[in-house]
Amino acid sequence: MVKFFSALLLVGCVSNAFAQLTFTDATIRLLPPGQKQTAGYLTIHNSSNTSTSLTLANSNISETVEFHTTMMHGEMMHMMQVTELTIPAQGKLELQPGGYHLMLINLADNWFNQTEIWLEFVDTNNNKHKIPARLSKMDGADHNHMQHDQHKHHH
C-alpha cells in the first residue's frame, strides 16, 4: 500500500512539473461583422522557477494568430509583431490594450457566431496549451484595432 501511494505521489509531482503555465481571462474583442482581424487579451501565469516563452499561437476562428506589442516611436503609437512572448519565472505576463496582445488575422466569416472559441499556444518545449476564450465588445478607451491596418508593422 505504501508503494502505491509513493508511486501516486511521484506521478502527481511529475504532472505538476509540466503544469507551469496557467491562462486566465482570455478575451477576443468582438467587432462588427465584416472585420477580418481582431485582438485577443489574457493573462499568463508562470509558476515555475524558470522563464518560459510562447513561440506560436493559433485559434479556431482565424487563419493566423500573431504576437504583437504597442510601442511609442516619437509621438506615434506603432504596432510591432514579436516572435515570442516570455513569461518570467514565478511571474505573469498580461496581454492588454496598449501593450502586448494577440492579433487574430483572416477571421472566419462566421467567427462572431461560434459557440466555442479557443486559443492554442506552443511553448519553447513544444508543449501545447489549449484554452477557451470569450467574446467581448470591450467598450471603453482602449486601443482601436479596427484601425490596425493603418499602423506600421515591423516584421
N, C-alpha and C positions, 0 to 999 in steps of 0.2 A: 504494500500500500504506500509506503514512504517513497519507493522508487517511482510509482505512478505520479504522485504529487510533485516530486522533483522534476520529472520529465515535463509535466504540465506547466510548472513554473518556468522552466527553461524555454519552452515554446512561447509562452507569454512574453518573456523578455526579448526573444528574437523577433517576434512580430512587432513589438513596440519600437524596436530599433529602426524599423522601416517606416513607422508612422510618425516621422519627424515634422511633416508639414500638415497644417490644417488650414482650411479655406473658409472664410466667413463672409456673409453679406454680399454674395455675388449678384450683381445687378447689371442688366443690359438696358441701356437708355432706349425707351420707346419713342420712335419718331413717326411722323405721318407716313402713310403708305406711299410707296414710290421711291423712298430713300434707298440707296444702295450700300450705305455704310452707317455704322453707329459705334458708340463707345461702350466699353464694359469696365466696371469697377468692382473691387473686392479687397479684402484684407487677407494676407497670407502670413501665418504664424509659423515660426521655426523653433521647435522645442529641442533640437539637437545642439551639441556643443561645437558644431562647425557650420559655417555659412553654406547655403545651398542655392544653386541657380536654376531657374527655369529657362529652357532653351527653345521650347516650341509650344504652341497652343493651337487648338482648333475647336470648332463648335458645330453643332448640328444645324445652325441657322445661317452660316456663312461659308463662303468658299475659302476665305483666308482669315486668320487672326494674327495680328501683329502687336508687338510690344512697342509703346510709344511713350515719350516724355514731352513735357512742355517746358521750353526754356526761353529766357529773355535774351534777345540779341539787340543791344541798344535799347530802344523803347518799344520794340515789337516783340510780341509773343510768337514763337515758332514751334511747330511740331517737329519732332525728330524721332525716327524709328531707332530702337535699340535692339541689339541681337539677343540679349538675355536680361532677366530680372534676377537680382541677387537678394536673397533674404538673409539677414545677418544671424549668426548663432544666437540662440536664446532671444530672438527679436522678432520683428514683424516688418512687413512692407505693405503700405496702404496705397492701393491704386485708386485715385480720386481725381475729380476735375481739377485742372490746373497743375497736375503733376504726372506721375506715371499712370498709364491707363492702357486698356486694350482697345484696338481698333478692329472691329468686325467688318470685313470688306467683301463686297459682292454678296449681299444678303439674298437669301432665297425669296422668291416672290411673295410667299405667304408667311414670312418669318414671324410677323406680329400675331399670327393666329395659332402658333404652336402651343400645344398643351404642356409639352415638356421641353425645356431648354437646358442644355448642358454645355459646359466648357471642359476641355481636357487639356492638361498641362503635362509636359515631359521635362524631367529634371536632368541634370548632368550625369546622373547614374542610370539614366534611361528608365526610371520609374514613372509610371503614368498615374495621374491624379485626375479622375473624372468627377465633376461636381455639378450639382444643379444650380441654375441661375433663374432669377425672376426678372420680369419686365417692369420698368418704372418710367413714368413720364419725367421724373426728376425736375420738376418746375423749380425755378429759382435763378439765382445769379451765377450759376456755374457755366462752364465753358460751352460754347455753341458749336457742336460738332457738325451741324448741317453746313457750316462754312469751312469745314476741314479741308476741302479740296483747294481752297484759296491760300492755305498756309504752305510755306516752304517745307519740303521733306528733305532731310539729309540722310541719304541711304548709303 
